[in-house]
Each structure stands twice: as structure tokens, then as C-alpha cells.
Amino acid sequence: MNAEIQAVNTVEAKNRFNELVAETRKTKQPIVVQKRGEPVAVILDYESYQQTTAAKPGKDSKRLLADLMNFHHAMKKKYEKGTGDSAEILRQIRSERSER
């Protein structure tokens, strides 16, 4: 793997796009696209893209748990004494949503 990342300007990227895609697919090295010397995009092979954007284990479950805990705290505030009947709480929530 080459440590130096290749950079091309937007005009060169447009004119050589197919060639650059083939190159990055072959070498697995990203190619930085620059506009006026500033990086604006990256050409990346799909396998590397998938590895880069793959959901981290537990990321979604942590967000879901946080949402559930927020909902739990909201319900505790709304029903301080509790109702003892979760089905009734769900009916009330659905009723309030349909009124909105």
C-alpha cells in the first residue's frame, strides 16, 4: 500500500473518472478530489466504503436503549403513582398521538 494519497483536481477527475475508478478499485487506495486546492470529495472502492460506513456493533442498540430510557423516564413523570396496567398506558399514548 502506498502511504501517499493521490489527489486530483475536479477537472482532472471529470476527464479521467473511469480511469480513476478503475485505479482505486485495483489499488484499494482512495483518491482525493480537490477544488482550488481544497479536498471536496474522495473516490473510494466499494469494499473500502462498506468497511468505513458499516454500523459499529451496538451503536444502534445503544441509541435504542437511550430512547427507551427516555420514554421510561417520561412515563414515570407522567404517571408518578403508576397505573399497574401497561395496556392502559399504551391506549392513552395512542389516543394522544391520534389527537395531534
Protein Blocks (a to p, Z undefined) as FASTA:
>chain_A
ZZbdcdddfklmmmmmmmmmmmmmmnopacdddeehiafbdcddfklmmmmmpccehklm
mmmmmmmmmmmmmmmmmmmnonoiaklmmmmmmmmmmmZZ
